[in-house]
Each structure stands twice: as C-alpha cells, then as structure tokens.
Amino acid sequence: MARVVPLDSASEAAATLSGVRAQLATVWLGESSVLDLLLVTVLAGGHVLLEDVPGVGKTTLAKGLARVLGVAFNRVQFTSDLLPADVLGGSVYHPGDGRFEFVAGPIFTDLLLADEINRAPTRSQSAFLQAMEEGQVTADGVSHPLSPLFTVIATQNPIDFDSTNPLPEAQLDRFLIATRLGYPDAAAERSLLGEYRSAPPLVPVLDPAGLLRLREQSREVYLHPDLAHYVVALARATREDARVRLGISPRGAMHLAEAARARALLHGRSAVQAEDVRALLHPVWDHRLLPRQGREHDRRITAALLDDLTAGVPLPR
C-alpha cells in the first residue's frame, strides 16, 4: 500500500515553502505564479525552461532560488562555440604518472543555470539529455553520478532571434515545465530604479537535507486512481487527433502527475485534486505538443489546441 504524507506534515511543508516564496518575492517583481511553478519543479525533481526576451530577470530569479534553497549553484553561458566538455567536463592526461583524471564540469552542482541554451549547437544541447534523464554523466565509458538535487533552469530567447537554434523535441520532453516570465507592471518596474536596489540580501530558508525531505514528501502525496486515469485519458486524447503531429508522451503524463503532487504539497494538501492537474496542464504540456499546422514552437497555437483536445475529457467525479 502506498504511503501518504500526513496532513499535519503537509501543512508544515507548505509553511516552509511559503517562507521560500516570500524570500523570492523580494527579488522577483513579476507574476507570483512563476514562483509557484519553480517550486513545483524543484519539489518534483524536474527541470524548468524559462522562455523570454533578455533582461526580464531570468538569471536573477535562478540565483535567488539557489540562495533561498541553500543549494550549490553554477551558471553556464551557452554560445555558438560551446563544446559538450565545457559543460560535462572531461579526462585530463597527467604525463608524470601516465594516467587520466576526470575533471568535473559545471554540471556537477545542485542547481545549474543553462543561460540562453538555444544559442548552443545541437551537439552541446544534446549533452544534457543523459544528465537530465538519468542524473549522471558518462565520460570515457565511466558513469559519474550528479547531485541528487540536480536541477536545470534553462533560459531560452525566442527562436526568431539571431543566432538561436530550436531545442530538439527529445530535450524539450525532458523539461517538466516551460513558462514565460513576462514584463513586470509599471509600479514594479519603477521600484527597480529605487527601493529595490536597497532590498536586504536573501536568507536561506532550506538546506540540501531539508529539500530532499520535501521531495520525499511530494512523492508521497496521494494520487487517486480516478485522477491517474484522467491524466492518462488527457495524454491519449493528444495522440489520437489528426491535428497533432506529436502528442504527449508517457513521460509527459508522468511529469503531469508528479507536478500535481508537488502543487498539492505546496498548498498544504496530502492528496492531489483535479484543480492541480488542470492548473498545470499548460506549463507541463504546451512545450511538448506539436501541431500539424502552424509554427511548431508557437505556444499560443499549441495552447489553444491543447484546450480543445482536453475539453472533451470529462473530469472524474
């Protein structure tokens, strides 16, 4: 029988996560829903893709998240000449004793900011595939495990900008959530020029051990069989329509269930509700769906299509 996180433990976890959100809100002046999506990603052990124009706070948000969670942080600036070894590391030869030594790259951290990931060539983008799926890196036939907290926050400029390459579908499918940040409102933008500059530094609310405990609690949140059936029915609806070239994969269905568990815990609940699934449908699935008509990576097209496809799947009673 599956374990279920006790209600009092769920409330305690939600209080801790509320403290994390409050700290992040001092450096993030945009929509609060973005903070919830980041916390859902971290709790579910996934990765997030932030898609937006330069200068809206993507890097500041990633660094702030690492600081508040109390985890190690590295940043890689992706460029057109970036090599896989620049991210993963590689073997270095020591002529004195004739041996090779693996030197770990910046991917060996808890939270990795992959900045402007779509500026790198496909070969370097693909270097992430094993790491994001298996939590390890293989070099010269030897597997090197990554941190159990390994999380990628990748940023991506719009693909019609100069010198950008669309991410391959196999890599997009490995991101639990993809979202846009948007511009702050006028009042928030004015504060950037004034009191924001004198805000106190962020204070860690968690540490690696505490975050691992929260992830364990997230996995124990109860998902009713009817809701599991609902998630599968939604995924299958995207694969059976003539307007869709690539529907939601089984991994995508699993990601939606894991994210729903994390959202329930974020709100202090020990069981998933239908609203958790519906609230996360677009952040978890929009970037995975490929329509037959229109631009492949136009989220407005895929969002409208996803709404139409899932409208016919009845909610469980």
Helices and strands as residue ranges (DSSP letters): H 7-24, H 32-44, E 48-51, H 58-69, E 73-77, H 84-88, E 89-94, E 99-104, E 111-115, G 117-119, H 122-126, H 128-134, E 136-139, E 142-145, E 151-156, H 169-172, E 177-179, H 186-191, G 195-198, H 208-220, H 225-239, E 244-246, H 250-266, H 274-285, E 290-291, H 299-311
